[in-house]
Structure formats: C-alpha cells, structure tokens
Amino acid sequence: MGFAVAAEEVRNLARRSAEAARNTAGLIEEPVTKSTEGRARLEEVVRSIQELTGRSAEIKEIVDSVGVSSQEQTKGIEDIASAVRQMAEHVRELSASAEQLASAGETMSAQQTANVEQGVTRLHTLVDGAAGPDGFRLR
C-alpha cells in the first residue's frame, strides 16, 4: 500500500503541476497579448506624431510665406502712402500757384481796363475837339 499511496500522491502532484502550468501559461499569455497590442498602439501613435510633425513643418512654411508677403505688402503700402503725400504736396503747390496766377490776372486785367479807359477818354477828348494833354486837336 505504501507504494500505491506514493504513486497516488505523485499523480495528484503531477495533475496540480500541470494545472498550475496551464494557469501560469494563461497568466503569461495575457500580458504578452496586451504587450503586443500596446506595441501596435505605440507604433500607431509614433506614425501619428510623425504625420503631425510633417504637417507642422508645412504649416510653418505657409506661415513664413504669409509673413514675407505681409512685409512686402507693408512696403508697398508705405510706398503708395509716400507717393500720395508727394502728390498732395504738389497739388497744394499747384493750388497756390493757381491762386497767385488768378490774382496776377485780376491785377493785369484791372490795369489793362484802366489803360483802355484812359485811351478811350483821350480819344473822346481828341474827337470832341478838346486839346489832348499834349495840346494836339483833331479839329
């Protein structure tokens, strides 16, 4: 009987060892599966980050291009503003010259009118028989 009891104990021990080995294999398999899933997710995250980095570089290039264009537009606007200021100054100068010419024209017109009136008066005097300032008479 001693041998049969020992054999029974060895069989029980073998059965428990096999069951423990299966349980241990199940316990090991779960973290391995999760690790594999985690690695796949990590690779996906890495690809997403690389894609974002590439797009960020593209966006930076676009922003830089917009910055350069803005500087060029600012320079162009400054040039236009300068030209408008110069034109305004020329218009003021022309306006002042026009006013001076108009004033000079009025003065000349008044002088010419006075000269013509004096000539007409002298002519009337000469025609009507009165002596002119130089003593000359037409009749």
Phi and psi in radians as a Rosetta constraint file:
Dihedral C 1 N 2 CA 2 C 2 CIRCULARHARMONIC -1.037 0.35
Dihedral N 2 CA 2 C 2 N 3 CIRCULARHARMONIC -0.690 0.35
Dihedral C 2 N 3 CA 3 C 3 CIRCULARHARMONIC -1.238 0.35
Dihedral N 3 CA 3 C 3 N 4 CIRCULARHARMONIC -0.683 0.35
Dihedral C 3 N 4 CA 4 C 4 CIRCULARHARMONIC -1.130 0.35
Dihedral N 4 CA 4 C 4 N 5 CIRCULARHARMONIC -0.679 0.35
Dihedral C 4 N 5 CA 5 C 5 CIRCULARHARMONIC -1.181 0.35
Dihedral N 5 CA 5 C 5 N 6 CIRCULARHARMONIC -0.732 0.35
Dihedral C 5 N 6 CA 6 C 6 CIRCULARHARMONIC -1.171 0.35
Dihedral N 6 CA 6 C 6 N 7 CIRCULARHARMONIC -0.687 0.35
Dihedral C 6 N 7 CA 7 C 7 CIRCULARHARMONIC -1.145 0.35
Dihedral N 7 CA 7 C 7 N 8 CIRCULARHARMONIC -0.706 0.35
Dihedral C 7 N 8 CA 8 C 8 CIRCULARHARMONIC -1.071 0.35
Dihedral N 8 CA 8 C 8 N 9 CIRCULARHARMONIC -0.762 0.35
Dihedral C 8 N 9 CA 9 C 9 CIRCULARHARMONIC -1.136 0.35
Dihedral N 9 CA 9 C 9 N 10 CIRCULARHARMONIC -0.676 0.35
Dihedral C 9 N 10 CA 10 C 10 CIRCULARHARMONIC -1.153 0.35
Dihedral N 10 CA 10 C 10 N 11 CIRCULARHARMONIC -0.728 0.35
Dihedral C 10 N 11 CA 11 C 11 CIRCULARHARMONIC -1.108 0.35
Dihedral N 11 CA 11 C 11 N 12 CIRCULARHARMONIC -0.792 0.35
Dihedral C 11 N 12 CA 12 C 12 CIRCULARHARMONIC -1.043 0.35
Dihedral N 12 CA 12 C 12 N 13 CIRCULARHARMONIC -0.749 0.35
Dihedral C 12 N 13 CA 13 C 13 CIRCULARHARMONIC -1.141 0.35
Dihedral N 13 CA 13 C 13 N 14 CIRCULARHARMONIC -0.681 0.35
Dihedral C 13 N 14 CA 14 C 14 CIRCULARHARMONIC -1.169 0.35
Dihedral N 14 CA 14 C 14 N 15 CIRCULARHARMONIC -0.727 0.35
Dihedral C 14 N 15 CA 15 C 15 CIRCULARHARMONIC -1.116 0.35
Dihedral N 15 CA 15 C 15 N 16 CIRCULARHARMONIC -0.782 0.35
Dihedral C 15 N 16 CA 16 C 16 CIRCULARHARMONIC -1.155 0.35
Dihedral N 16 CA 16 C 16 N 17 CIRCULARHARMONIC -0.614 0.35
Dihedral C 16 N 17 CA 17 C 17 CIRCULARHARMONIC -1.160 0.35
Dihedral N 17 CA 17 C 17 N 18 CIRCULARHARMONIC -0.741 0.35
Dihedral C 17 N 18 CA 18 C 18 CIRCULARHARMONIC -1.132 0.35
Dihedral N 18 CA 18 C 18 N 19 CIRCULARHARMONIC -0.744 0.35
Dihedral C 18 N 19 CA 19 C 19 CIRCULARHARMONIC -1.126 0.35
Dihedral N 19 CA 19 C 19 N 20 CIRCULARHARMONIC -0.728 0.35
Dihedral C 19 N 20 CA 20 C 20 CIRCULARHARMONIC -1.132 0.35
Dihedral N 20 CA 20 C 20 N 21 CIRCULARHARMONIC -0.660 0.35
Dihedral C 20 N 21 CA 21 C 21 CIRCULARHARMONIC -1.140 0.35
Dihedral N 21 CA 21 C 21 N 22 CIRCULARHARMONIC -0.720 0.35
Dihedral C 21 N 22 CA 22 C 22 CIRCULARHARMONIC -1.124 0.35
Dihedral N 22 CA 22 C 22 N 23 CIRCULARHARMONIC -0.774 0.35
Dihedral C 22 N 23 CA 23 C 23 CIRCULARHARMONIC -1.076 0.35
Dihedral N 23 CA 23 C 23 N 24 CIRCULARHARMONIC -0.728 0.35
Dihedral C 23 N 24 CA 24 C 24 CIRCULARHARMONIC -1.148 0.35
Dihedral N 24 CA 24 C 24 N 25 CIRCULARHARMONIC -0.710 0.35
Dihedral C 24 N 25 CA 25 C 25 CIRCULARHARMONIC -1.101 0.35
Dihedral N 25 CA 25 C 25 N 26 CIRCULARHARMONIC -0.723 0.35
Dihedral C 25 N 26 CA 26 C 26 CIRCULARHARMONIC -1.103 0.35
Dihedral N 26 CA 26 C 26 N 27 CIRCULARHARMONIC -0.729 0.35
Dihedral C 26 N 27 CA 27 C 27 CIRCULARHARMONIC -1.145 0.35
Dihedral N 27 CA 27 C 27 N 28 CIRCULARHARMONIC -0.631 0.35
Dihedral C 27 N 28 CA 28 C 28 CIRCULARHARMONIC -1.310 0.35
Dihedral N 28 CA 28 C 28 N 29 CIRCULARHARMONIC -0.644 0.35
Dihedral C 28 N 29 CA 29 C 29 CIRCULARHARMONIC -1.127 0.35
Dihedral N 29 CA 29 C 29 N 30 CIRCULARHARMONIC -0.672 0.35
Dihedral C 29 N 30 CA 30 C 30 CIRCULARHARMONIC -1.062 0.35
Dihedral N 30 CA 30 C 30 N 31 CIRCULARHARMONIC -0.881 0.35
Dihedral C 30 N 31 CA 31 C 31 CIRCULARHARMONIC -1.138 0.35
Dihedral N 31 CA 31 C 31 N 32 CIRCULARHARMONIC -0.575 0.35
Dihedral C 31 N 32 CA 32 C 32 CIRCULARHARMONIC -1.123 0.35
Dihedral N 32 CA 32 C 32 N 33 CIRCULARHARMONIC -0.764 0.35
Dihedral C 32 N 33 CA 33 C 33 CIRCULARHARMONIC -1.087 0.35
Dihedral N 33 CA 33 C 33 N 34 CIRCULARHARMONIC -0.799 0.35
Dihedral C 33 N 34 CA 34 C 34 CIRCULARHARMONIC -1.121 0.35
Dihedral N 34 CA 34 C 34 N 35 CIRCULARHARMONIC -0.650 0.35
Dihedral C 34 N 35 CA 35 C 35 CIRCULARHARMONIC -1.123 0.35
Dihedral N 35 CA 35 C 35 N 36 CIRCULARHARMONIC -0.726 0.35
Dihedral C 35 N 36 CA 36 C 36 CIRCULARHARMONIC -1.137 0.35
Dihedral N 36 CA 36 C 36 N 37 CIRCULARHARMONIC -0.763 0.35
Dihedral C 36 N 37 CA 37 C 37 CIRCULARHARMONIC -1.102 0.35
Dihedral N 37 CA 37 C 37 N 38 CIRCULARHARMONIC -0.729 0.35
Dihedral C 37 N 38 CA 38 C 38 CIRCULARHARMONIC -1.082 0.35
Dihedral N 38 CA 38 C 38 N 39 CIRCULARHARMONIC -0.714 0.35
Dihedral C 38 N 39 CA 39 C 39 CIRCULARHARMONIC -1.137 0.35
Dihedral N 39 CA 39 C 39 N 40 CIRCULARHARMONIC -0.723 0.35
Dihedral C 39 N 40 CA 40 C 40 CIRCULARHARMONIC -1.087 0.35
Dihedral N 40 CA 40 C 40 N 41 CIRCULARHARMONIC -0.760 0.35
Dihedral C 40 N 41 CA 41 C 41 CIRCULARHARMONIC -1.125 0.35
Dihedral N 41 CA 41 C 41 N 42 CIRCULARHARMONIC -0.706 0.35
Dihedral C 41 N 42 CA 42 C 42 CIRCULARHARMONIC -1.079 0.35
Dihedral N 42 CA 42 C 42 N 43 CIRCULARHARMONIC -0.750 0.35
Dihedral C 42 N 43 CA 43 C 43 CIRCULARHARMONIC -1.090 0.35
Dihedral N 43 CA 43 C 43 N 44 CIRCULARHARMONIC -0.668 0.35
Dihedral C 43 N 44 CA 44 C 44 CIRCULARHARMONIC -1.130 0.35
Dihedral N 44 CA 44 C 44 N 45 CIRCULARHARMONIC -0.732 0.35
Dihedral C 44 N 45 CA 45 C 45 CIRCULARHARMONIC -1.098 0.35
Dihedral N 45 CA 45 C 45 N 46 CIRCULARHARMONIC -0.732 0.35
Dihedral C 45 N 46 CA 46 C 46 CIRCULARHARMONIC -1.083 0.35
Dihedral N 46 CA 46 C 46 N 47 CIRCULARHARMONIC -0.776 0.35
Dihedral C 46 N 47 CA 47 C 47 CIRCULARHARMONIC -1.077 0.35
Dihedral N 47 CA 47 C 47 N 48 CIRCULARHARMONIC -0.739 0.35
Dihedral C 47 N 48 CA 48 C 48 CIRCULARHARMONIC -1.105 0.35
Dihedral N 48 CA 48 C 48 N 49 CIRCULARHARMONIC -0.728 0.35
Dihedral C 48 N 49 CA 49 C 49 CIRCULARHARMONIC -1.139 0.35
Dihedral N 49 CA 49 C 49 N 50 CIRCULARHARMONIC -0.727 0.35
Dihedral C 49 N 50 CA 50 C 50 CIRCULARHARMONIC -1.091 0.35
Dihedral N 50 CA 50 C 50 N 51 CIRCULARHARMONIC -0.717 0.35
Dihedral C 50 N 51 CA 51 C 51 CIRCULARHARMONIC -1.128 0.35
Dihedral N 51 CA 51 C 51 N 52 CIRCULARHARMONIC -0.778 0.35
Dihedral C 51 N 52 CA 52 C 52 CIRCULARHARMONIC -1.075 0.35
Dihedral N 52 CA 52 C 52 N 53 CIRCULARHARMONIC -0.698 0.35
Dihedral C 52 N 53 CA 53 C 53 CIRCULARHARMONIC -1.094 0.35
Dihedral N 53 CA 53 C 53 N 54 CIRCULARHARMONIC -0.756 0.35
Dihedral C 53 N 54 CA 54 C 54 CIRCULARHARMONIC -1.094 0.35
Dihedral N 54 CA 54 C 54 N 55 CIRCULARHARMONIC -0.759 0.35
Dihedral C 54 N 55 CA 55 C 55 CIRCULARHARMONIC -1.177 0.35
Dihedral N 55 CA 55 C 55 N 56 CIRCULARHARMONIC -0.630 0.35
Dihedral C 55 N 56 CA 56 C 56 CIRCULARHARMONIC -1.077 0.35
Dihedral N 56 CA 56 C 56 N 57 CIRCULARHARMONIC -0.700 0.35
Dihedral C 56 N 57 CA 57 C 57 CIRCULARHARMONIC -1.111 0.35
Dihedral N 57 CA 57 C 57 N 58 CIRCULARHARMONIC -0.724 0.35
Dihedral C 57 N 58 CA 58 C 58 CIRCULARHARMONIC -1.095 0.35
Dihedral N 58 CA 58 C 58 N 59 CIRCULARHARMONIC -0.774 0.35
Dihedral C 58 N 59 CA 59 C 59 CIRCULARHARMONIC -1.100 0.35
Dihedral N 59 CA 59 C 59 N 60 CIRCULARHARMONIC -0.704 0.35
Dihedral C 59 N 60 CA 60 C 60 CIRCULARHARMONIC -1.075 0.35
Dihedral N 60 CA 60 C 60 N 61 CIRCULARHARMONIC -0.734 0.35
Dihedral C 60 N 61 CA 61 C 61 CIRCULARHARMONIC -1.073 0.35
Dihedral N 61 CA 61 C 61 N 62 CIRCULARHARMONIC -0.732 0.35
Dihedral C 61 N 62 CA 62 C 62 CIRCULARHARMONIC -1.137 0.35
Dihedral N 62 CA 62 C 62 N 63 CIRCULARHARMONIC -0.784 0.35
Dihedral C 62 N 63 CA 63 C 63 CIRCULARHARMONIC -1.090 0.35
Dihedral N 63 CA 63 C 63 N 64 CIRCULARHARMONIC -0.737 0.35
Dihedral C 63 N 64 CA 64 C 64 CIRCULARHARMONIC -1.068 0.35
Dihedral N 64 CA 64 C 64 N 65 CIRCULARHARMONIC -0.730 0.35
Dihedral C 64 N 65 CA 65 C 65 CIRCULARHARMONIC -1.108 0.35
Dihedral N 65 CA 65 C 65 N 66 CIRCULARHARMONIC -0.733 0.35
Dihedral C 65 N 66 CA 66 C 66 CIRCULARHARMONIC -1.100 0.35
Dihedral N 66 CA 66 C 66 N 67 CIRCULARHARMONIC -0.699 0.35
Dihedral C 66 N 67 CA 67 C 67 CIRCULARHARMONIC -1.076 0.35
Dihedral N 67 CA 67 C 67 N 68 CIRCULARHARMONIC -0.782 0.35
Dihedral C 67 N 68 CA 68 C 68 CIRCULARHARMONIC -1.107 0.35
Dihedral N 68 CA 68 C 68 N 69 CIRCULARHARMONIC -0.773 0.35
Dihedral C 68 N 69 CA 69 C 69 CIRCULARHARMONIC -1.083 0.35
Dihedral N 69 CA 69 C 69 N 70 CIRCULARHARMONIC -0.693 0.35
Dihedral C 69 N 70 CA 70 C 70 CIRCULARHARMONIC -1.104 0.35
Dihedral N 70 CA 70 C 70 N 71 CIRCULARHARMONIC -0.711 0.35
Dihedral C 70 N 71 CA 71 C 71 CIRCULARHARMONIC -1.124 0.35
Dihedral N 71 CA 71 C 71 N 72 CIRCULARHARMONIC -0.725 0.35
Dihedral C 71 N 72 CA 72 C 72 CIRCULARHARMONIC -1.124 0.35
Dihedral N 72 CA 72 C 72 N 73 CIRCULARHARMONIC -0.709 0.35
Dihedral C 72 N 73 CA 73 C 73 CIRCULARHARMONIC -1.138 0.35
Dihedral N 73 CA 73 C 73 N 74 CIRCULARHARMONIC -0.718 0.35
Dihedral C 73 N 74 CA 74 C 74 CIRCULARHARMONIC -1.062 0.35
Dihedral N 74 CA 74 C 74 N 75 CIRCULARHARMONIC -0.760 0.35
Dihedral C 74 N 75 CA 75 C 75 CIRCULARHARMONIC -1.081 0.35
Dihedral N 75 CA 75 C 75 N 76 CIRCULARHARMONIC -0.771 0.35
Dihedral C 75 N 76 CA 76 C 76 CIRCULARHARMONIC -1.076 0.35
Dihedral N 76 CA 76 C 76 N 77 CIRCULARHARMONIC -0.744 0.35
Dihedral C 76 N 77 CA 77 C 77 CIRCULARHARMONIC -1.133 0.35
Dihedral N 77 CA 77 C 77 N 78 CIRCULARHARMONIC -0.708 0.35
Dihedral C 77 N 78 CA 78 C 78 CIRCULARHARMONIC -1.095 0.35
Dihedral N 78 CA 78 C 78 N 79 CIRCULARHARMONIC -0.725 0.35
Dihedral C 78 N 79 CA 79 C 79 CIRCULARHARMONIC -1.088 0.35
Dihedral N 79 CA 79 C 79 N 80 CIRCULARHARMONIC -0.762 0.35
Dihedral C 79 N 80 CA 80 C 80 CIRCULARHARMONIC -1.120 0.35
Dihedral N 80 CA 80 C 80 N 81 CIRCULARHARMONIC -0.761 0.35
Dihedral C 80 N 81 CA 81 C 81 CIRCULARHARMONIC -1.072 0.35
Dihedral N 81 CA 81 C 81 N 82 CIRCULARHARMONIC -0.711 0.35
Dihedral C 81 N 82 CA 82 C 82 CIRCULARHARMONIC -1.103 0.35
Dihedral N 82 CA 82 C 82 N 83 CIRCULARHARMONIC -0.766 0.35
Dihedral C 82 N 83 CA 83 C 83 CIRCULARHARMONIC -1.112 0.35
Dihedral N 83 CA 83 C 83 N 84 CIRCULARHARMONIC -0.702 0.35
Dihedral C 83 N 84 CA 84 C 84 CIRCULARHARMONIC -1.124 0.35
Dihedral N 84 CA 84 C 84 N 85 CIRCULARHARMONIC -0.716 0.35
Dihedral C 84 N 85 CA 85 C 85 CIRCULARHARMONIC -1.080 0.35
Dihedral N 85 CA 85 C 85 N 86 CIRCULARHARMONIC -0.754 0.35
Dihedral C 85 N 86 CA 86 C 86 CIRCULARHARMONIC -1.111 0.35
Dihedral N 86 CA 86 C 86 N 87 CIRCULARHARMONIC -0.731 0.35
Dihedral C 86 N 87 CA 87 C 87 CIRCULARHARMONIC -1.102 0.35
Dihedral N 87 CA 87 C 87 N 88 CIRCULARHARMONIC -0.723 0.35
Dihedral C 87 N 88 CA 88 C 88 CIRCULARHARMONIC -1.085 0.35
Dihedral N 88 CA 88 C 88 N 89 CIRCULARHARMONIC -0.709 0.35
Dihedral C 88 N 89 CA 89 C 89 CIRCULARHARMONIC -1.112 0.35
Dihedral N 89 CA 89 C 89 N 90 CIRCULARHARMONIC -0.751 0.35
Dihedral C 89 N 90 CA 90 C 90 CIRCULARHARMONIC -1.118 0.35
Dihedral N 90 CA 90 C 90 N 91 CIRCULARHARMONIC -0.676 0.35
Dihedral C 90 N 91 CA 91 C 91 CIRCULARHARMONIC -1.122 0.35
Dihedral N 91 CA 91 C 91 N 92 CIRCULARHARMONIC -0.720 0.35
Dihedral C 91 N 92 CA 92 C 92 CIRCULARHARMONIC -1.096 0.35
Dihedral N 92 CA 92 C 92 N 93 CIRCULARHARMONIC -0.749 0.35
Dihedral C 92 N 93 CA 93 C 93 CIRCULARHARMONIC -1.107 0.35
Dihedral N 93 CA 93 C 93 N 94 CIRCULARHARMONIC -0.774 0.35
Dihedral C 93 N 94 CA 94 C 94 CIRCULARHARMONIC -1.108 0.35
Dihedral N 94 CA 94 C 94 N 95 CIRCULARHARMONIC -0.675 0.35
Dihedral C 94 N 95 CA 95 C 95 CIRCULARHARMONIC -1.114 0.35
Dihedral N 95 CA 95 C 95 N 96 CIRCULARHARMONIC -0.764 0.35
Dihedral C 95 N 96 CA 96 C 96 CIRCULARHARMONIC -1.107 0.35
Dihedral N 96 CA 96 C 96 N 97 CIRCULARHARMONIC -0.743 0.35
Dihedral C 96 N 97 CA 97 C 97 CIRCULARHARMONIC -1.096 0.35
Dihedral N 97 CA 97 C 97 N 98 CIRCULARHARMONIC -0.724 0.35
Dihedral C 97 N 98 CA 98 C 98 CIRCULARHARMONIC -1.101 0.35
Dihedral N 98 CA 98 C 98 N 99 CIRCULARHARMONIC -0.718 0.35
Dihedral C 98 N 99 CA 99 C 99 CIRCULARHARMONIC -1.107 0.35
Dihedral N 99 CA 99 C 99 N 100 CIRCULARHARMONIC -0.742 0.35
Dihedral C 99 N 100 CA 100 C 100 CIRCULARHARMONIC -1.118 0.35
Dihedral N 100 CA 100 C 100 N 101 CIRCULARHARMONIC -0.745 0.35
Dihedral C 100 N 101 CA 101 C 101 CIRCULARHARMONIC -1.114 0.35
Dihedral N 101 CA 101 C 101 N 102 CIRCULARHARMONIC -0.727 0.35
Dihedral C 101 N 102 CA 102 C 102 CIRCULARHARMONIC -1.086 0.35
Dihedral N 102 CA 102 C 102 N 103 CIRCULARHARMONIC -0.746 0.35
Dihedral C 102 N 103 CA 103 C 103 CIRCULARHARMONIC -1.124 0.35
Dihedral N 103 CA 103 C 103 N 104 CIRCULARHARMONIC -0.771 0.35
Dihedral C 103 N 104 CA 104 C 104 CIRCULARHARMONIC -1.120 0.35
Dihedral N 104 CA 104 C 104 N 105 CIRCULARHARMONIC -0.677 0.35
Dihedral C 104 N 105 CA 105 C 105 CIRCULARHARMONIC -1.097 0.35
Dihedral N 105 CA 105 C 105 N 106 CIRCULARHARMONIC -0.745 0.35
Dihedral C 105 N 106 CA 106 C 106 CIRCULARHARMONIC -1.103 0.35
Dihedral N 106 CA 106 C 106 N 107 CIRCULARHARMONIC -0.750 0.35
Dihedral C 106 N 107 CA 107 C 107 CIRCULARHARMONIC -1.089 0.35
Dihedral N 107 CA 107 C 107 N 108 CIRCULARHARMONIC -0.823 0.35
Dihedral C 107 N 108 CA 108 C 108 CIRCULARHARMONIC -1.092 0.35
Dihedral N 108 CA 108 C 108 N 109 CIRCULARHARMONIC -0.715 0.35
Dihedral C 108 N 109 CA 109 C 109 CIRCULARHARMONIC -1.105 0.35
Dihedral N 109 CA 109 C 109 N 110 CIRCULARHARMONIC -0.727 0.35
Dihedral C 109 N 110 CA 110 C 110 CIRCULARHARMONIC -1.131 0.35
Dihedral N 110 CA 110 C 110 N 111 CIRCULARHARMONIC -0.728 0.35
Dihedral C 110 N 111 CA 111 C 111 CIRCULARHARMONIC -1.160 0.35
Dihedral N 111 CA 111 C 111 N 112 CIRCULARHARMONIC -0.748 0.35
Dihedral C 111 N 112 CA 112 C 112 CIRCULARHARMONIC -1.138 0.35
Dihedral N 112 CA 112 C 112 N 113 CIRCULARHARMONIC -0.690 0.35
Dihedral C 112 N 113 CA 113 C 113 CIRCULARHARMONIC -1.068 0.35
Dihedral N 113 CA 113 C 113 N 114 CIRCULARHARMONIC -0.784 0.35
Dihedral C 113 N 114 CA 114 C 114 CIRCULARHARMONIC -1.107 0.35
Dihedral N 114 CA 114 C 114 N 115 CIRCULARHARMONIC -0.728 0.35
Dihedral C 114 N 115 CA 115 C 115 CIRCULARHARMONIC -1.102 0.35
Dihedral N 115 CA 115 C 115 N 116 CIRCULARHARMONIC -0.759 0.35
Dihedral C 115 N 116 CA 116 C 116 CIRCULARHARMONIC -1.110 0.35
Dihedral N 116 CA 116 C 116 N 117 CIRCULARHARMONIC -0.760 0.35
Dihedral C 116 N 117 CA 117 C 117 CIRCULARHARMONIC -1.065 0.35
Dihedral N 117 CA 117 C 117 N 118 CIRCULARHARMONIC -0.734 0.35
Dihedral C 117 N 118 CA 118 C 118 CIRCULARHARMONIC -1.114 0.35
Dihedral N 118 CA 118 C 118 N 119 CIRCULARHARMONIC -0.722 0.35
Dihedral C 118 N 119 CA 119 C 119 CIRCULARHARMONIC -1.101 0.35
Dihedral N 119 CA 119 C 119 N 120 CIRCULARHARMONIC -0.731 0.35
Dihedral C 119 N 120 CA 120 C 120 CIRCULARHARMONIC -1.154 0.35
Dihedral N 120 CA 120 C 120 N 121 CIRCULARHARMONIC -0.731 0.35
Dihedral C 120 N 121 CA 121 C 121 CIRCULARHARMONIC -1.081 0.35
Dihedral N 121 CA 121 C 121 N 122 CIRCULARHARMONIC -0.781 0.35
Dihedral C 121 N 122 CA 122 C 122 CIRCULARHARMONIC -1.113 0.35
Dihedral N 122 CA 122 C 122 N 123 CIRCULARHARMONIC -0.676 0.35
Dihedral C 122 N 123 CA 123 C 123 CIRCULARHARMONIC -1.134 0.35
Dihedral N 123 CA 123 C 123 N 124 CIRCULARHARMONIC -0.760 0.35
Dihedral C 123 N 124 CA 124 C 124 CIRCULARHARMONIC -1.072 0.35
Dihedral N 124 CA 124 C 124 N 125 CIRCULARHARMONIC -0.734 0.35
Dihedral C 124 N 125 CA 125 C 125 CIRCULARHARMONIC -1.109 0.35
Dihedral N 125 CA 125 C 125 N 126 CIRCULARHARMONIC -0.764 0.35
Dihedral C 125 N 126 CA 126 C 126 CIRCULARHARMONIC -1.166 0.35
Dihedral N 126 CA 126 C 126 N 127 CIRCULARHARMONIC -0.695 0.35
Dihedral C 126 N 127 CA 127 C 127 CIRCULARHARMONIC -1.250 0.35
Dihedral N 127 CA 127 C 127 N 128 CIRCULARHARMONIC -0.681 0.35
Dihedral C 127 N 128 CA 128 C 128 CIRCULARHARMONIC -1.352 0.35
Dihedral N 128 CA 128 C 128 N 129 CIRCULARHARMONIC -0.071 0.35
Dihedral C 128 N 129 CA 129 C 129 CIRCULARHARMONIC 1.721 0.35
Dihedral N 129 CA 129 C 129 N 130 CIRCULARHARMONIC -0.054 0.35
Dihedral C 129 N 130 CA 130 C 130 CIRCULARHARMONIC -1.382 0.35
Dihedral N 130 CA 130 C 130 N 131 CIRCULARHARMONIC 2.598 0.35
Dihedral C 130 N 131 CA 131 C 131 CIRCULARHARMONIC -1.247 0.35
Dihedral N 131 CA 131 C 131 N 132 CIRCULARHARMONIC 2.440 0.35
Dihedral C 131 N 132 CA 132 C 132 CIRCULARHARMONIC -1.348 0.35
Dihedral N 132 CA 132 C 132 N 133 CIRCULARHARMONIC 3.111 0.35
Dihedral C 132 N 133 CA 133 C 133 CIRCULARHARMONIC -1.102 0.35
Dihedral N 133 CA 133 C 133 N 134 CIRCULARHARMONIC -0.377 0.35
Dihedral C 133 N 134 CA 134 C 134 CIRCULARHARMONIC -1.697 0.35
Dihedral N 134 CA 134 C 134 N 135 CIRCULARHARMONIC 0.122 0.35
Dihedral C 134 N 135 CA 135 C 135 CIRCULARHARMONIC 1.504 0.35
Dihedral N 135 CA 135 C 135 N 136 CIRCULARHARMONIC 0.059 0.35
Dihedral C 135 N 136 CA 136 C 136 CIRCULARHARMONIC -1.452 0.35
Dihedral N 136 CA 136 C 136 N 137 CIRCULARHARMONIC 2.433 0.35
Dihedral C 136 N 137 CA 137 C 137 CIRCULARHARMONIC -2.256 0.35
Dihedral N 137 CA 137 C 137 N 138 CIRCULARHARMONIC 2.537 0.35
Dihedral C 137 N 138 CA 138 C 138 CIRCULARHARMONIC -1.426 0.35
Dihedral N 138 CA 138 C 138 N 139 CIRCULARHARMONIC -0.511 0.35
